[in-house]
């Protein structure tokens, strides 16, 4: 197939309402590259991205992968919302690509006219979205239950079964008349999340304000960026700088981050060329509108004969959302958590014909089932031997509030 690229020039914020008639789409922001992509319409499904060599796909390919602990973990938790396929990859009808504010659309040959007409709707003046009523969310796991289960997990840490575990709690809301399109506009505007995503697959929506990248690719070069450690932002400049420095120097947060980094290094070493795995950044603090976050960066080169999906399979589920050792942590997650994670702590992303690709970590995300009209918001934090469970509970609350406040336009 042949795609034609149409230059649309400088364009403003998309009007997400233009996507209402589309059953399949995925928008992904890649802020550190001043880039974003939007795949619209399901032209063709595929089992996996088709690579032609050197990390290059034959055509734009978008997709998701749900959290899956693999065959070593016996699943006992039923899904919370309607069932989304564990993994789905697809070639879109149109791809809109933002680079430094300039927009291009990549359309299949012969489909350019319809692509231009859709672009006219997509870049009309966006309306002001309606906000949600104040706090419709109800906790599935309350504070006392959380603290009891955290204590149980800490006993496993003290016995040496695990060193770190990511334990998550869920909120649900019944939202008749919920507008995913306007709500994503609110979330995206108020969080400015660097790896945000907006996804629809039939009745299923994901409104994702992710601050975390899973893996990024440039041909056979790749980076992973596990994120551990959070502090709130302050409107007072002095206090805000103090919070960032507190995070940067917190021994407990650094140990969490380094443990997740070590697991990812080990995962990537199974698919990397000899001596190519390097730590490029260690425990760096980055600041976003609602929170400060600590990340580390590991890079590698794929071994000859392997493609980017080999790295995805080796490192998935990502270390920052599981624990160490990974398999035992996932077994305990399945025992302790009240819900099937589904797309939460999975990934949304794409691969492009220029050899690039980017996959995020699905966190800070509202998952919405348009048929049942139920929404789910899950947040978590890492438990280690030196953690304070009360503080970890507050971290879960902080992460959830960053999304709830955006939806309430607070």
N, C-alpha and C positions, 0 to 999 in steps of 0.2 A: 504494500500500500504506500501511497505517496501523500505527504502532508505539505500544504502550502502555508507559509507564515505571512500573516497580515499585521503590519505595524499600526497600532491604534494610537500611538503617541502618549503624552502625559495624561493620566486619568486619575480621578479622585477615588474616594471610598466606594466600593461596590454597593449596589442596592441588592441585598441578599434576597429580597422578595422575588427577584427575577428567576430564582431557582425553584419557586413553588411547584411548577409543573414537572420538575425533573425527579425521577424516582431514584437516581443514582448520581451522586456527586461527591467530590472531596476537595476541600480547600486546605492548603498547608502553607503556613508562614515559615520562613527561614530567615529570621531577622538578622543574624550575624553575617549574612551574605546580601542583605538588602534585597531579598528575593521572596516571591510567593508564587504558588501555582494553584490552579483550579481546574480539575478535570470534570467535565460535564457530560452526562449521558453515557450509557453503557453500549459501546459499539461491539465489544466482544469480551466474554469472560475467558480466563485462562487459569490453569492450575497454579502456575508460578510465572514470574517474569521470564521472558524468553531472551536470553543473552546471546549475542552473536560473537562474543569474545572481547577480552580486555575490559570487562565490566560494562559493556555497551548493550543496551536493550534494543530490540528491533523496532519498537515503537514505544511511545509514552505508556507507562503502566503504573496504575494506582492500586492501592489495596489496604487491607487491614489484617491484623493477626490478633486474635483474642489471647488472653492469658491462658497458658496451658502448661501445667507442671510436668507433663509427659508420663510415660508408662511406669515410672518409679513411684508415682503417687496415686493411690486408689481414691477416685473422686467420690465424695459422699454428699456434696452440697448441690441442691438443684438450682437452676438459674433463677434469678430474681425477676427479670423482665422476660419478654418474648425472646426466643432463641435466635441469636445471630450466628451465621456460619462461623466456625472457628477460624477460618482463613478464607479470604476472597481477594483475588487479583483480577483486574479488568483494564481493558484498553478503552479510553474515553472517545466520545465523538469529537469534542473540542477540548483544547487545553489553552487556558489563559495563563500567561506568564508575566509577572511583574519583575522588573529589574530597575532599581533606583528610580521608581516612580513611573517609568515608561512601561507600557503594556503591549504585548503581542498576543495574537491568537493563532494557534496551530490547528488548522482545519484539514480534514481529509479532502483530497482533490475532488472537485465538483460540489463541495458543501460550503464553499466560501460565502455565498450569498446569505445562507441561513446563519452562519457564524457571525457575520456583520450585523444582522438584525438582532440576534441574541445579545451581542455586545452593546447595541443601542439601549436595550432594556437594562442590562447589567450596570451600565454607567449613567442611568438616569439619576435624578436627585433623590438620595435615600430619605425616607420619612423618619420621623422621630418614633422609635419603638415604644410600645406600652410596657410599663414595668409590672413585675409580679406583685401580688398582695404581700403585705409584710409577713415574712417568715412562715411559709406554708410547710416547711420541712419538719419531719418528725424523725427523731433518732431511732434506729433499729437497735443500736447498742448504747445503753446509757452509761454514765460515768462509773457507777459501781460495778457493773458487769465488766467494763473495760479494765478497771483496776484489778479485778479478780483474775481475769485472763492474763493480764500483763504479769501478775505475780506468778502464775503458773508457768508462763514462758520464761520468766527470769530464773525459775528453779531449774529449767532445762539448761540455761546458760551457765548457772553455777555448777551443774553436774558435768559440764563440758560437752553436752550433746550438740550445741551450736554456740556461735560467738555473737551473732547478730541476727535479728529477724525483723521483717517489716510487717507489722500488725495493723490492719485497716478496719475502719468502722464505716457504716453506711447511714445515710439519711434518705428518706423517701418522701415524695409529695404527689398527691393526686391533683393534676392540673388540667381540668377541662378548659378547652379554649386556648391552651398554651400555644404560643407562636414561636417556634424554634428559630425562625429567620430574624425576627426583631430581637429575640433574646440573645442570639449569638452576636448581633451587632452591639448590644450592651456589654456583654462579657468581653468582647474583643477590644472595645473602646476603653473600658475601665481597667483592664488588666495589662493590655499591651504585651501579652505573653509571646515570647520569641519563637515558640514552636507550636503556635495555636493551630487548631484544625476544626473544620466544620464538615461533617460527613452525614450523608443519608444513604441508607440501603433499604428501600421500601418503607416499611413502618418504623424503622429504627433510625434515630438521630443521635449524633454525638456532638456536643458543644464543648469544645476542648480548649482550655487556657493553659496549655502545658508550658512550663518553664524548662523542660528537660528534653534533651536530645538522647535518643538511643544510639543510633549509628548514622554516620554520613559517609558517602562514597564519592570518590573522584577516580573513575576507572578502577584500578586495583588498589589504590590508596584508600585507607579508611580511618575514621576516628570514632571513638566512643567517649561519652561524657557522663559518667555516673554523677548523680547529684544527691547529696546528703547534707543536711544542716539548714535550718531556716530561722529567720528573725523577722518580726514585723517592721514595716517602715514607720517613721515618725515625721510629722509635719514640721517639727522643730529640727533645724539643721544640725545643731550640736548633738541632740539626742539621737538623731538618725545616724550620724557618724559613729557615735558610741555603740549603737546596736550592731553596726557592721563590724566594728573592731572586736566587739565581744564575740561575735560569731567566728571571726577569723582566728581568734586565739583560744577558742573553747576546745579543750583537749578531748572531751567526749564527742563533740561534733566531728572533729578531725579524725578520730579513730573510726567512727562510723563511715566516713567518706573513704578513708584508706582501705577499710575492709571491702567495701563495694568495689573500689578500684582494683584491688587484688583479685577478686573473683572475675571481673571482666578481663583483666590481663590473662588470667588462666584460660578463660573461655576462648579468647581470640588467639592465644598461642597454638590452639589445636588446628587453626586454619591459616596461620600466618607463615610467611617465609622466614627462614632461619635468621635470628638476631634482628628482626624488623620491628618487634614490639617495644615501644618507648613510652614513657610517661612525659608528656609535654607540659602539663600544668598540674600542680598539686595543691588542692584545697584553696582554690581561688574564690573570692566572694564577688558575686555579681548582683546588682541591684535592679529590681523591677518595681513597678508602681506600688504594689501592695507588700512585697516581701524582699528581704535579702536572702540569697541562696548560695550555698557552697558547692562548687563543682570541681572535678578533676578531669583531665583529658588524657586519653591513651590513644596512640596511633599505631598502625601496623600496615603491612603490605600483604595482600593475599598470595598464598602459595600458587605456583603454576598449576593450571588445570582446574582451579576453583573459581567460582563466581560470587558476587555479593550475597546471594541467598545462602551460601554455605556459611558465611559469617553470621548471618541472621540466625540460622538454625543453631549454630554453636553457642551463641551468647544469649539466646532467648529461653525463658523469660529473663529480663534484664536483672542484673545483680542488685540494683538499688531498690527493686520491688520484691525481692525474695529474702536473701540473707546469706549467711555463711556458717557451715557448708550449705550449698544451695539446695541439694536434694532433701536433706533432713529439715531445713527451714521450710521448704514447700510442704512437706508432710505435716508439720506442725501448723502451718497456715491453714491447711485444709481441715485440721482438727478444731481449730480455735475460732475461725471466722464464721459469721452467721450467713454469709452469702457467697454465691458463685461469682467470682470477679468478672467474668465475661470480658468485655472489651476493656474495662478498667485494668490498668497496668499491662495492657497489650500495646499495640503500636499502630499508627496511621502514617502512611507515607507514599513515596513514589520513586520511580526510576525513570530517567530521561535519556533520550538518544544521544546526548552529548557526553554520556558516561558518568553523570552525576546522579546522586540519589540521596534522600534524607528520610529517616524514620524517627518519629518522636516517641516519647513515653506517654501513654494516655493516663494522665493525672489531672487534677483540678477540672474535672469533666462532668457535665450533666449528660446522662444517658436517658433518652426519652423514647417511650413506646407510644406511637400515635394511636394505636388501636385501643390499648387499655387506658391511655392517658396518665400513666404513672411515670414518674421521673425518679432517677437514682443519682445520688451524689456521694461518692466514697472518698475518704481521705485516710492517710496513715502516717506512721512515723516508725523510726527504727528503735528497737529495744536492744541495749547492750548491758554488760555487767555493771557499768557505772551510771546508768541512766536513772532518772527520777520519773516513775510512771505518771505522777501528777503533771509534770512538765510535758511528757509525751502526749497526754490527753489534751493539754492546752495547745500543743502543736497541731494536732488533728483539727481542733476547733478553729485555729487561726487559718489553716488552709481552706476549710469549708467556708468560713466567713468571707474570704476573698472573693469567692464565687457568688455566695448569697447576696453580698453587698452590691456586687455589680448588677445582679438581676433586679435588685430593689432600687437601683440607681442611687444608693446611699452615698 
